[in-house]
Amino acid sequence: MKRTNIPVHFCFAWLTILVAIIPPTSQPIAKEYPDIELPITPVTPQANSVVDIDADYLTYVTGATETQSNKNSNAAGGIIRLMVDWTLIENKQNDTGKYVLKVEHRHRYTDTSPKAFVIDNVGAVGLIQPILSDQGLRLTNLYWKQQFNQNDTELLIGFLDTTDYIDTYALGNPWNGFSNFIFSTGAGTIAMPDEATFGISVRHMFNEELYGLASLSDGNADSSHPFEAFSKIFDEQALFSSLELGWIESLDQFYTRNLHLIAWQLDGGTRHSTQDSQGINLSATYMIERWIPFLRAGYAEGDASLLSSSVTAGVGFVGLGTGQDSLNLALGWGKPNKALFGTQFDDQYTGELFYKYRLNAHLKFSPNIQYLHTLPLTPEADNSWVWGLRVHFTL
């Protein structure tokens, strides 16, 4: 087995320049919900259309104490992202209509990408930082977003990213939250299509607290060739569908005080599976002052997901440091999918602890440590410690 020996200087040479030219700040950027993106913000009526352009870069380096004997004990990669919002409709009722575009370039610095590191090198059934592949240039979003009925109804249509709206919660975004996929959107059991899946999503508030969210999209989406995949939708007729019913305390606490149940289905014959796959997931999150406890579970049938069932629980504590930092802990149990691997591997147990430190308005550091118990694909070891460092730079 290989031990950790990571030359990380090439990953962070550029950070020396960034830290030197961007001064730190002690001013809180968010008060009640530090660094948690909320679904809506106050809208000021505009006479003309508004175009917002943003860009950011995320890099991640990771290493493990135990790996397969012929595999590297480290991995690193990065993503550069361009985001454009073109708002064409705004009114006093807080209704908006806009085009959303997101283009990314995903790349690796090492022989193995962070996404493939756990399953290919460490030998566990899982993913760490699933967004950090070696895909290259890709389309993530290109859709129309319409909010109406005073924001009680939201419609998305076009090339979508299902992780933006399915099974979401405050700490599940790998850009800012936990790195292990069992603690992210889907809890390791939802077989979501690739990003840039052409489809439709509708979220509607039945009253101030109860909502429903339904989606239908292309199960054979390919974010590297989105328009080619779109041209084959009616020929292949392989779809992903979901229905989510939930309770929230208020719309501006959609991610922090949320209880929801979701049912999903992915048709067989897609890029991900040969069988029809389906499942259900339950998620409960309730922010209490500066604490964000959560409990989540998932169950799946078919061969499309890495895990057939999982249960996770954890807590985040926000407002540390200058008011923008957070400390987060989660524990999880998962059962590898027998239908996918052809044999029933032992249950897996996962723990992750990470601290998010915001240096200033442009730069965040998030070191983490993870413990993986049972490594079915590595006969030399049964568990491994995995460490990582995420660095996120925004303009």
Number of C-alpha atoms within 10 A of each C-alpha: 16 17 15 16 12 15 8 14 9 9 16 14 10 10 14 9 10 14 14 9 9 13 11 14 12 13 11 17 16 13 10 12 19 17 20 19 16 14 10 12 9 6 13 11 14 13 10 10 11 13 12 10 11 12 15 16 17 19 24 26 25 26 25 27 17 25 31 20 15 9 17 24 25 30 25 28 26 25 22 17 20 14 16 18 18 16 20 15 18 21 15 11 13 19 19 20 19 21 19 20 19 21 18 21 18 20 20 22 18 15 14 21 29 31 23 19 29 29 19 20 23 33 25 23 24 24 21 25 26 17 19 24 21 21 16 13 17 19 23 24 25 22 22 20 19 19 21 17 12 13 17 17 18 20 19 23 19 19 28 31 24 27 17 12 18 21 25 20 26 26 25 22 19 19 16 19 21 24 29 24 21 30 31 23 22 27 26 29 29 30 24 26 26 22 22 30 31 28 23 20 22 19 21 19 19 11 10 12 14 18 19 18 20 20 21 20 27 30 30 26 30 22 25 17 13 20 16 12 19 18 10 14 17 9 7 14 15 20 22 26 20 22 19 21 17 19 20 21 15 15 20 14 19 22 23 27 22 24 23 21 19 22 20 22 23 28 22 20 16 21 14 18 18 14 17 16 20 23 21 21 23 21 23 19 24 21 19 11 11 15 17 19 22 23 19 24 24 25 22 25 21 22 23 28 26 23 29 23 24 25 22 21 19 20 20 21 18 23 20 15 12 15 20 25 21 22 18 21 19 22 19 22 18 26 21 25 23 17 17 18 12 9 10 13 16 13 17 21 19 20 21 22 20 23 22 22 20 25 18 19 18 16 21 19 19 23 17 21 19 22 16 23 19 20 26 21 19 20 13 14 17 15 22 19 16 22 20 22 18 24 22 19 18 13 10
